[in-house]
Amino acid sequence: MSKTLADILGWEEGAVYKVGELYYSIEGVNLYYFEDFESSRIKTNQDIIIDLLELVNEAEKVEPKKY
């Protein structure tokens, strides 16, 4: 069984979290973010976020070769 975004982040589904100047909430397979409680929520599919997180975890810093 694959992990959900809530599992990866350690967040509770439906709860609201503030990161920087934005608020975030996970509901089902969607990550919502918004500027304040009066503004519209913007939906992002969790699969996109999980793919990005996996890329970050697998990333390896490389130094360019000097000739």
PDB file with one MODEL, atoms N, CA, C and O in Angstrom:
MODEL        1
ATOM      1  N   MET A   1       0.850  -1.185   0.000  1.00  0.00           N
ATOM      2  CA  MET A   1       0.000   0.000   0.000  1.00  0.00           C
ATOM      3  C   MET A   1       0.884   1.233   0.000  1.00  0.00           C
ATOM      4  O   MET A   1       1.813   1.328   0.803  1.00  0.00           O
ATOM      5  N   SER A   2       0.614   2.168  -0.879  1.00  0.00           N
ATOM      6  CA  SER A   2       1.446   3.355  -0.964  1.00  0.00           C
ATOM      7  C   SER A   2       1.055   4.353   0.122  1.00  0.00           C
ATOM      8  O   SER A   2      -0.076   4.364   0.609  1.00  0.00           O
ATOM      9  N   LYS A   3       2.017   5.182   0.482  1.00  0.00           N
ATOM     10  CA  LYS A   3       1.779   6.203   1.504  1.00  0.00           C
ATOM     11  C   LYS A   3       1.026   7.375   0.919  1.00  0.00           C
ATOM     12  O   LYS A   3       1.166   7.697  -0.261  1.00  0.00           O
ATOM     13  N   THR A   4       0.229   8.007   1.752  1.00  0.00           N
ATOM     14  CA  THR A   4      -0.460   9.227   1.338  1.00  0.00           C
ATOM     15  C   THR A   4       0.420  10.418   1.682  1.00  0.00           C
ATOM     16  O   THR A   4       1.399  10.289   2.417  1.00  0.00           O
ATOM     17  N   LEU A   5       0.067  11.564   1.150  1.00  0.00           N
ATOM     18  CA  LEU A   5       0.809  12.785   1.465  1.00  0.00           C
ATOM     19  C   LEU A   5       0.704  13.097   2.958  1.00  0.00           C
ATOM     20  O   LEU A   5       1.675  13.549   3.566  1.00  0.00           O
ATOM     21  N   ALA A   6      -0.462  12.860   3.549  1.00  0.00           N
ATOM     22  CA  ALA A   6      -0.633  13.085   4.992  1.00  0.00           C
ATOM     23  C   ALA A   6       0.332  12.201   5.777  1.00  0.00           C
ATOM     24  O   ALA A   6       0.923  12.655   6.757  1.00  0.00           O
ATOM     25  N   ASP A   7       0.501  10.944   5.359  1.00  0.00           N
ATOM     26  CA  ASP A   7       1.447  10.038   6.023  1.00  0.00           C
ATOM     27  C   ASP A   7       2.874  10.561   5.907  1.00  0.00           C
ATOM     28  O   ASP A   7       3.618  10.576   6.888  1.00  0.00           O
ATOM     29  N   ILE A   8       3.251  10.988   4.710  1.00  0.00           N
ATOM     30  CA  ILE A   8       4.620  11.451   4.465  1.00  0.00           C
ATOM     31  C   ILE A   8       4.931  12.687   5.295  1.00  0.00           C
ATOM     32  O   ILE A   8       6.003  12.790   5.891  1.00  0.00           O
ATOM     33  N   LEU A   9       3.980  13.631   5.332  1.00  0.00           N
ATOM     34  CA  LEU A   9       4.210  14.877   6.064  1.00  0.00           C
ATOM     35  C   LEU A   9       3.955  14.748   7.557  1.00  0.00           C
ATOM     36  O   LEU A   9       4.378  15.602   8.337  1.00  0.00           O
ATOM     37  N   GLY A  10       3.264  13.681   7.962  1.00  0.00           N
ATOM     38  CA  GLY A  10       2.903  13.532   9.366  1.00  0.00           C
ATOM     39  C   GLY A  10       1.762  14.448   9.756  1.00  0.00           C
ATOM     40  O   GLY A  10       1.630  14.815  10.923  1.00  0.00           O
ATOM     41  N   TRP A  11       0.937  14.819   8.789  1.00  0.00           N
ATOM     42  CA  TRP A  11      -0.187  15.719   9.012  1.00  0.00           C
ATOM     43  C   TRP A  11      -1.463  14.927   9.196  1.00  0.00           C
ATOM     44  O   TRP A  11      -1.574  13.787   8.743  1.00  0.00           O
ATOM     45  N   GLU A  12      -2.429  15.543   9.869  1.00  0.00           N
ATOM     46  CA  GLU A  12      -3.753  14.964  10.029  1.00  0.00           C
ATOM     47  C   GLU A  12      -4.627  15.439   8.878  1.00  0.00           C
ATOM     48  O   GLU A  12      -4.680  16.634   8.587  1.00  0.00           O
ATOM     49  N   GLU A  13      -5.306  14.518   8.228  1.00  0.00           N
ATOM     50  CA  GLU A  13      -6.176  14.893   7.121  1.00  0.00           C
ATOM     51  C   GLU A  13      -7.298  15.802   7.616  1.00  0.00           C
ATOM     52  O   GLU A  13      -7.932  15.518   8.632  1.00  0.00           O
ATOM     53  N   GLY A  14      -7.540  16.895   6.895  1.00  0.00           N
ATOM     54  CA  GLY A  14      -8.587  17.842   7.242  1.00  0.00           C
ATOM     55  C   GLY A  14      -8.129  18.969   8.151  1.00  0.00           C
ATOM     56  O   GLY A  14      -8.804  19.994   8.250  1.00  0.00           O
ATOM     57  N   ALA A  15      -6.990  18.798   8.818  1.00  0.00           N
ATOM     58  CA  ALA A  15      -6.461  19.858   9.681  1.00  0.00           C
ATOM     59  C   ALA A  15      -5.817  20.936   8.812  1.00  0.00           C
ATOM     60  O   ALA A  15      -5.439  20.673   7.670  1.00  0.00           O
ATOM     61  N   VAL A  16      -5.693  22.140   9.349  1.00  0.00           N
ATOM     62  CA  VAL A  16      -5.083  23.251   8.624  1.00  0.00           C
ATOM     63  C   VAL A  16      -3.716  23.542   9.239  1.00  0.00           C
ATOM     64  O   VAL A  16      -3.579  23.622  10.460  1.00  0.00           O
ATOM     65  N   TYR A  17      -2.714  23.698   8.385  1.00  0.00           N
ATOM     66  CA  TYR A  17      -1.340  23.970   8.812  1.00  0.00           C
ATOM     67  C   TYR A  17      -0.863  25.252   8.145  1.00  0.00           C
ATOM     68  O   TYR A  17      -1.202  25.516   6.991  1.00  0.00           O
ATOM     69  N   LYS A  18      -0.088  26.042   8.856  1.00  0.00           N
ATOM     70  CA  LYS A  18       0.489  27.262   8.290  1.00  0.00           C
ATOM     71  C   LYS A  18       1.970  27.029   8.049  1.00  0.00           C
ATOM     72  O   LYS A  18       2.701  26.601   8.942  1.00  0.00           O
ATOM     73  N   VAL A  19       2.398  27.316   6.830  1.00  0.00           N
ATOM     74  CA  VAL A  19       3.809  27.224   6.445  1.00  0.00           C
ATOM     75  C   VAL A  19       4.145  28.532   5.760  1.00  0.00           C
ATOM     76  O   VAL A  19       3.618  28.823   4.686  1.00  0.00           O
ATOM     77  N   GLY A  20       5.015  29.323   6.366  1.00  0.00           N
ATOM     78  CA  GLY A  20       5.321  30.635   5.817  1.00  0.00           C
ATOM     79  C   GLY A  20       4.080  31.501   5.865  1.00  0.00           C
ATOM     80  O   GLY A  20       3.473  31.672   6.922  1.00  0.00           O
ATOM     81  N   GLU A  21       3.704  32.045   4.724  1.00  0.00           N
ATOM     82  CA  GLU A  21       2.533  32.922   4.649  1.00  0.00           C
ATOM     83  C   GLU A  21       1.281  32.210   4.131  1.00  0.00           C
ATOM     84  O   GLU A  21       0.237  32.842   3.967  1.00  0.00           O
ATOM     85  N   LEU A  22       1.372  30.903   3.872  1.00  0.00           N
ATOM     86  CA  LEU A  22       0.238  30.167   3.312  1.00  0.00           C
ATOM     87  C   LEU A  22      -0.291  29.135   4.298  1.00  0.00           C
ATOM     88  O   LEU A  22       0.431  28.658   5.174  1.00  0.00           O
ATOM     89  N   TYR A  23      -1.568  28.803   4.133  1.00  0.00           N
ATOM     90  CA  TYR A  23      -2.215  27.749   4.905  1.00  0.00           C
ATOM     91  C   TYR A  23      -2.406  26.543   3.997  1.00  0.00           C
ATOM     92  O   TYR A  23      -2.647  26.691   2.798  1.00  0.00           O
ATOM     93  N   TYR A  24      -2.299  25.347   4.575  1.00  0.00           N
ATOM     94  CA  TYR A  24      -2.419  24.108   3.814  1.00  0.00           C
ATOM     95  C   TYR A  24      -3.360  23.150   4.523  1.00  0.00           C
ATOM     96  O   TYR A  24      -3.479  23.164   5.748  1.00  0.00           O
ATOM     97  N   SER A  25      -4.036  22.308   3.723  1.00  0.00           N
ATOM     98  CA  SER A  25      -4.913  21.291   4.258  1.00  0.00           C
ATOM     99  C   SER A  25      -4.925  20.121   3.282  1.00  0.00           C
ATOM    100  O   SER A  25      -4.900  20.318   2.068  1.00  0.00           O
ATOM    101  N   ILE A  26      -4.962  18.901   3.818  1.00  0.00           N
ATOM    102  CA  ILE A  26      -5.041  17.712   2.986  1.00  0.00           C
ATOM    103  C   ILE A  26      -6.413  17.097   3.192  1.00  0.00           C
ATOM    104  O   ILE A  26      -6.839  16.846   4.319  1.00  0.00           O
ATOM    105  N   GLU A  27      -7.101  16.857   2.069  1.00  0.00           N
ATOM    106  CA  GLU A  27      -8.403  16.196   2.104  1.00  0.00           C
ATOM    107  C   GLU A  27      -8.423  15.155   1.002  1.00  0.00           C
ATOM    108  O   GLU A  27      -8.366  15.492  -0.180  1.00  0.00           O
ATOM    109  N   GLY A  28      -8.503  13.897   1.386  1.00  0.00           N
ATOM    110  CA  GLY A  28      -8.460  12.811   0.404  1.00  0.00           C
ATOM    111  C   GLY A  28      -7.126  12.801  -0.306  1.00  0.00           C
ATOM    112  O   GLY A  28      -6.074  12.749   0.331  1.00  0.00           O
ATOM    113  N   VAL A  29      -7.170  12.852  -1.637  1.00  0.00           N
ATOM    114  CA  VAL A  29      -5.934  12.849  -2.424  1.00  0.00           C
ATOM    115  C   VAL A  29      -5.527  14.248  -2.860  1.00  0.00           C
ATOM    116  O   VAL A  29      -4.689  14.402  -3.749  1.00  0.00           O
ATOM    117  N   ASN A  30      -6.107  15.260  -2.247  1.00  0.00           N
ATOM    118  CA  ASN A  30      -5.830  16.635  -2.660  1.00  0.00           C
ATOM    119  C   ASN A  30      -5.176  17.451  -1.551  1.00  0.00           C
ATOM    120  O   ASN A  30      -5.537  17.349  -0.379  1.00  0.00           O
ATOM    121  N   LEU A  31      -4.213  18.254  -1.953  1.00  0.00           N
ATOM    122  CA  LEU A  31      -3.585  19.232  -1.074  1.00  0.00           C
ATOM    123  C   LEU A  31      -4.148  20.587  -1.466  1.00  0.00           C
ATOM    124  O   LEU A  31      -4.072  20.989  -2.627  1.00  0.00           O
ATOM    125  N   TYR A  32      -4.711  21.286  -0.496  1.00  0.00           N
ATOM    126  CA  TYR A  32      -5.246  22.621  -0.732  1.00  0.00           C
ATOM    127  C   TYR A  32      -4.341  23.635  -0.067  1.00  0.00           C
ATOM    128  O   TYR A  32      -3.791  23.381   1.004  1.00  0.00           O
ATOM    129  N   TYR A  33      -4.184  24.795  -0.709  1.00  0.00           N
ATOM    130  CA  TYR A  33      -3.468  25.883  -0.060  1.00  0.00           C
ATOM    131  C   TYR A  33      -4.204  27.186  -0.319  1.00  0.00           C
ATOM    132  O   TYR A  33      -4.887  27.347  -1.331  1.00  0.00           O
ATOM    133  N   PHE A  34      -4.048  28.121   0.632  1.00  0.00           N
ATOM    134  CA  PHE A  34      -4.765  29.379   0.546  1.00  0.00           C
ATOM    135  C   PHE A  34      -4.056  30.424   1.391  1.00  0.00           C
ATOM    136  O   PHE A  34      -3.314  30.092   2.316  1.00  0.00           O
ATOM    137  N   GLU A  35      -4.294  31.702   1.061  1.00  0.00           N
ATOM    138  CA  GLU A  35      -3.616  32.814   1.740  1.00  0.00           C
ATOM    139  C   GLU A  35      -4.249  33.154   3.081  1.00  0.00           C
ATOM    140  O   GLU A  35      -3.548  33.477   4.040  1.00  0.00           O
ATOM    141  N   ASP A  36      -5.567  33.082   3.148  1.00  0.00           N
ATOM    142  CA  ASP A  36      -6.277  33.346   4.399  1.00  0.00           C
ATOM    143  C   ASP A  36      -7.609  32.605   4.342  1.00  0.00           C
ATOM    144  O   ASP A  36      -7.956  32.024   3.313  1.00  0.00           O
ATOM    145  N   PHE A  37      -8.339  32.625   5.423  1.00  0.00           N
ATOM    146  CA  PHE A  37      -9.553  31.827   5.500  1.00  0.00           C
ATOM    147  C   PHE A  37     -10.705  32.395   4.664  1.00  0.00           C
ATOM    148  O   PHE A  37     -11.722  31.723   4.486  1.00  0.00           O
ATOM    149  N   GLU A  38     -10.562  33.599   4.158  1.00  0.00           N
ATOM    150  CA  GLU A  38     -11.587  34.187   3.302  1.00  0.00           C
ATOM    151  C   GLU A  38     -11.293  33.948   1.816  1.00  0.00           C
ATOM    152  O   GLU A  38     -12.194  34.082   0.987  1.00  0.00           O
ATOM    153  N   SER A  39     -10.068  33.600   1.469  1.00  0.00           N
ATOM    154  CA  SER A  39      -9.704  33.426   0.060  1.00  0.00           C
ATOM    155  C   SER A  39     -10.056  32.017  -0.425  1.00  0.00           C
ATOM    156  O   SER A  39     -10.263  31.103   0.374  1.00  0.00           O
ATOM    157  N   SER A  40     -10.118  31.867  -1.731  1.00  0.00           N
ATOM    158  CA  SER A  40     -10.398  30.570  -2.341  1.00  0.00           C
ATOM    159  C   SER A  40      -9.238  29.613  -2.106  1.00  0.00           C
ATOM    160  O   SER A  40      -8.073  30.008  -2.084  1.00  0.00           O
ATOM    161  N   ARG A  41      -9.589  28.353  -1.934  1.00  0.00           N
ATOM    162  CA  ARG A  41      -8.554  27.332  -1.780  1.00  0.00           C
ATOM    163  C   ARG A  41      -8.119  26.852  -3.162  1.00  0.00           C
ATOM    164  O   ARG A  41      -8.943  26.699  -4.064  1.00  0.00           O
ATOM    165  N   ILE A  42      -6.824  26.618  -3.318  1.00  0.00           N
ATOM    166  CA  ILE A  42      -6.273  26.134  -4.575  1.00  0.00           C
ATOM    167  C   ILE A  42      -5.940  24.661  -4.384  1.00  0.00           C
ATOM    168  O   ILE A  42      -5.262  24.293  -3.425  1.00  0.00           O
ATOM    169  N   LYS A  43      -6.418  23.818  -5.299  1.00  0.00           N
ATOM    170  CA  LYS A  43      -6.264  22.368  -5.172  1.00  0.00           C
ATOM    171  C   LYS A  43      -5.079  21.870  -5.978  1.00  0.00           C
ATOM    172  O   LYS A  43      -4.872  22.280  -7.121  1.00  0.00           O
ATOM    173  N   THR A  44      -4.302  20.980  -5.369  1.00  0.00           N
ATOM    174  CA  THR A  44      -3.200  20.294  -6.031  1.00  0.00           C
ATOM    175  C   THR A  44      -3.337  18.808  -5.719  1.00  0.00           C
ATOM    176  O   THR A  44      -3.598  18.441  -4.574  1.00  0.00           O
ATOM    177  N   ASN A  45      -3.169  17.969  -6.698  1.00  0.00           N
ATOM    178  CA  ASN A  45      -3.270  16.529  -6.480  1.00  0.00           C
ATOM    179  C   ASN A  45      -2.046  16.026  -5.729  1.00  0.00           C
ATOM    180  O   ASN A  45      -0.919  16.400  -6.052  1.00  0.00           O
ATOM    181  N   GLN A  46      -2.266  15.176  -4.727  1.00  0.00           N
ATOM    182  CA  GLN A  46      -1.162  14.712  -3.893  1.00  0.00           C
ATOM    183  C   GLN A  46      -0.124  13.913  -4.664  1.00  0.00           C
ATOM    184  O   GLN A  46       1.042  13.901  -4.272  1.00  0.00           O
ATOM    185  N   ASP A  47      -0.507  13.241  -5.753  1.00  0.00           N
ATOM    186  CA  ASP A  47       0.455  12.442  -6.508  1.00  0.00           C
ATOM    187  C   ASP A  47       1.586  13.304  -7.056  1.00  0.00           C
ATOM    188  O   ASP A  47       2.737  12.870  -7.092  1.00  0.00           O
ATOM    189  N   ILE A  48       1.264  14.515  -7.479  1.00  0.00           N
ATOM    190  CA  ILE A  48       2.286  15.440  -7.985  1.00  0.00           C
ATOM    191  C   ILE A  48       3.255  15.798  -6.860  1.00  0.00           C
ATOM    192  O   ILE A  48       4.470  15.795  -7.054  1.00  0.00           O
ATOM    193  N   ILE A  49       2.710  16.104  -5.687  1.00  0.00           N
ATOM    194  CA  ILE A  49       3.543  16.478  -4.544  1.00  0.00           C
ATOM    195  C   ILE A  49       4.407  15.305  -4.105  1.00  0.00           C
ATOM    196  O   ILE A  49       5.594  15.481  -3.828  1.00  0.00           O
ATOM    197  N   ILE A  50       3.824  14.109  -4.038  1.00  0.00           N
ATOM    198  CA  ILE A  50       4.588  12.926  -3.632  1.00  0.00           C
ATOM    199  C   ILE A  50       5.726  12.678  -4.607  1.00  0.00           C
ATOM    200  O   ILE A  50       6.842  12.371  -4.187  1.00  0.00           O
ATOM    201  N   ASP A  51       5.462  12.806  -5.913  1.00  0.00           N
ATOM    202  CA  ASP A  51       6.529  12.637  -6.911  1.00  0.00           C
ATOM    203  C   ASP A  51       7.656  13.637  -6.676  1.00  0.00           C
ATOM    204  O   ASP A  51       8.831  13.278  -6.755  1.00  0.00           O
ATOM    205  N   LEU A  52       7.306  14.890  -6.387  1.00  0.00           N
ATOM    206  CA  LEU A  52       8.331  15.908  -6.126  1.00  0.00           C
ATOM    207  C   LEU A  52       9.118  15.584  -4.863  1.00  0.00           C
ATOM    208  O   LEU A  52      10.339  15.740  -4.836  1.00  0.00           O
ATOM    209  N   LEU A  53       8.429  15.134  -3.817  1.00  0.00           N
ATOM    210  CA  LEU A  53       9.117  14.776  -2.573  1.00  0.00           C
ATOM    211  C   LEU A  53      10.075  13.606  -2.793  1.00  0.00           C
ATOM    212  O   LEU A  53      11.169  13.583  -2.229  1.00  0.00           O
ATOM    213  N   GLU A  54       9.667  12.638  -3.610  1.00  0.00           N
ATOM    214  CA  GLU A  54      10.549  11.515  -3.909  1.00  0.00           C
ATOM    215  C   GLU A  54      11.773  11.986  -4.677  1.00  0.00           C
ATOM    216  O   GLU A  54      12.876  11.490  -4.445  1.00  0.00           O
ATOM    217  N   LEU A  55      11.594  12.940  -5.592  1.00  0.00           N
ATOM    218  CA  LEU A  55      12.738  13.489  -6.318  1.00  0.00           C
ATOM    219  C   LEU A  55      13.708  14.171  -5.361  1.00  0.00           C
ATOM    220  O   LEU A  55      14.924  14.013  -5.476  1.00  0.00           O
ATOM    221  N   VAL A  56      13.163  14.927  -4.422  1.00  0.00           N
ATOM    222  CA  VAL A  56      14.013  15.622  -3.452  1.00  0.00           C
ATOM    223  C   VAL A  56      14.794  14.609  -2.622  1.00  0.00           C
ATOM    224  O   VAL A  56      15.987  14.790  -2.379  1.00  0.00           O
ATOM    225  N   ASN A  57      14.125  13.547  -2.189  1.00  0.00           N
ATOM    226  CA  ASN A  57      14.788  12.534  -1.368  1.00  0.00           C
ATOM    227  C   ASN A  57      15.867  11.778  -2.142  1.00  0.00           C
ATOM    228  O   ASN A  57      16.842  11.313  -1.552  1.00  0.00           O
ATOM    229  N   GLU A  58      15.697  11.655  -3.453  1.00  0.00           N
ATOM    230  CA  GLU A  58      16.653  10.917  -4.271  1.00  0.00           C
ATOM    231  C   GLU A  58      17.732  11.811  -4.876  1.00  0.00           C
ATOM    232  O   GLU A  58      18.694  11.316  -5.463  1.00  0.00           O
ATOM    233  N   ALA A  59      17.576  13.112  -4.734  1.00  0.00           N
ATOM    234  CA  ALA A  59      18.511  14.042  -5.372  1.00  0.00           C
ATOM    235  C   ALA A  59      19.912  13.892  -4.786  1.00  0.00           C
ATOM    236  O   ALA A  59      20.088  13.662  -3.590  1.00  0.00           O
ATOM    237  N   GLU A  60      20.873  14.026  -5.642  1.00  0.00           N
ATOM    238  CA  GLU A  60      22.275  13.946  -5.243  1.00  0.00           C
ATOM    239  C   GLU A  60      22.982  15.171  -5.785  1.00  0.00           C
ATOM    240  O   GLU A  60      22.915  15.463  -6.979  1.00  0.00           O
ATOM    241  N   LYS A  61      23.653  15.878  -4.909  1.00  0.00           N
ATOM    242  CA  LYS A  61      24.380  17.062  -5.335  1.00  0.00           C
ATOM    243  C   LYS A  61      25.625  16.626  -6.099  1.00  0.00           C
ATOM    244  O   LYS A  61      26.347  15.716  -5.690  1.00  0.00           O
ATOM    245  N   VAL A  62      25.849  17.294  -7.204  1.00  0.00           N
ATOM    246  CA  VAL A  62      27.033  16.992  -8.016  1.00  0.00           C
ATOM    247  C   VAL A  62      27.825  18.270  -8.221  1.00  0.00           C
ATOM    248  O   VAL A  62      27.267  19.365  -8.294  1.00  0.00           O
ATOM    249  N   GLU A  63      29.117  18.109  -8.312  1.00  0.00           N
ATOM    250  CA  GLU A  63      30.007  19.242  -8.579  1.00  0.00           C
ATOM    251  C   GLU A  63      30.465  19.153 -10.013  1.00  0.00           C
ATOM    252  O   GLU A  63      30.851  18.075 -10.463  1.00  0.00           O
ATOM    253  N   PRO A  64      30.435  20.251 -10.746  1.00  0.00           N
ATOM    254  CA  PRO A  64      30.905  20.211 -12.124  1.00  0.00           C
ATOM    255  C   PRO A  64      32.403  19.926 -12.164  1.00  0.00           C
ATOM    256  O   PRO A  64      33.163  20.346 -11.292  1.00  0.00           O
ATOM    257  N   LYS A  65      32.795  19.204 -13.199  1.00  0.00           N
ATOM    258  CA  LYS A  65      34.216  18.917 -13.368  1.00  0.00           C
ATOM    259  C   LYS A  65      34.931  20.165 -13.855  1.00  0.00           C
ATOM    260  O   LYS A  65      34.430  20.893 -14.711  1.00  0.00           O
ATOM    261  N   LYS A  66      36.088  20.395 -13.305  1.00  0.00           N
ATOM    262  CA  LYS A  66      36.893  21.546 -13.731  1.00  0.00           C
ATOM    263  C   LYS A  66      38.025  21.038 -14.595  1.00  0.00           C
ATOM    264  O   LYS A  66      38.724  20.091 -14.234  1.00  0.00           O
ATOM    265  N   TYR A  67      38.199  21.670 -15.726  1.00  0.00           N
ATOM    266  CA  TYR A  67      39.224  21.224 -16.662  1.00  0.00           C
ATOM    267  C   TYR A  67      40.396  22.152 -16.640  1.00  0.00           C
ATOM    268  O   TYR A  67      41.366  21.939 -17.368  1.00  0.00           O
TER     269      TYR A  67
ENDMDL
END
